[in-house]
């Protein structure tokens, strides 16, 4: 395929994803009708669904973008930094709410759940690798296995998404994340400080 | 009002709430149509909406039942026990998913948010009182204010609801809750055990 055409495809795909993200954030998953997706992307349904099979595919591609961005952060700075970044970006909170709306489908639709999990694998892998590096460097508490620490951080991340998406106050959340970070580290409590 | 009639009202209200809970759990908030609510409760729409103004009121009454039950547990045994009880009761997981579906409305509909918050006040009050008792008894870590610990436990609870409602594995969650419990306690790490 000629270079120009490939650039064009990538740009078009990005245009669709950006518009769709705004559309889902504003109207929710159910409310993001084909008409509204056309308005938000500035493209016809034909063009949109040429690039993405259906609304599910569009939504999963956005979830994948999130997972990839989070994985980049998690690989370098850990899951707590992923959470600090979420906290600093209120413009994303409405979109986070859309992610919650599909929870029922994750539970009741095995195909959808399987596609969703594939897209979060990258994040899980990055977070696991980072935790293992931290463990080798002697920075993690030694009394708790890595998979339990990972599940713990995941649970707090889910809680943060749910909290931010429901428009609750962000008071104290920085301090909460400090506590979470300290609670996976070696002896952070007796040191009185935590360092990276 | 004569005693018999009041008993009848309470029983009828309970019958409606039980049916509605099953109906929301099965079909979600949007999918719980008036027809399906009639089927699930065995009562006419007239009877249902004689007791509850509308579907929102029904949903909020169920959320209030949850909050009250959780508050009872939180008052005696703390928020971590509330989470342990959720974990032990998979029959409730579908209903938890319905709670997530209304997240968008919590963010976008101030009246709904205000009604929802009123109903969770009891739980917050019970959890706060319990933490303060634990603090007086010298069982809480001293380096972190009570309101931060409360927000932390709340966040983990939200994360657990989200995790269970999306049908993810419950592996390691008992160990995660042990970690959460230990991380709010005084010196639990150096003791190597935690006691109540």
Interface residues (C-beta under 8 A of the other chain):
Chain A: X28 X30 X93 X94 X97 X98 X100 X101 X103 X104 X106 X107 X108 X113 X141 X143 X144 X145 X147 X148 X149 X151 X152 X154 X155 X156 X157 X158 X159 X160 X161 X162 X163 X165 X166 X167 X168 X171 X172 X173 X175 X176 X179 X180 X183 X187 X189 X190 X192
Chain B: X28 X30 X93 X94 X97 X98 X100 X101 X103 X104 X106 X107 X108 X113 X141 X143 X144 X145 X147 X148 X149 X151 X152 X154 X155 X156 X157 X158 X159 X160 X161 X162 X163 X165 X166 X167 X168 X171 X172 X173 X175 X176 X179 X180 X183 X187 X189 X190 X192
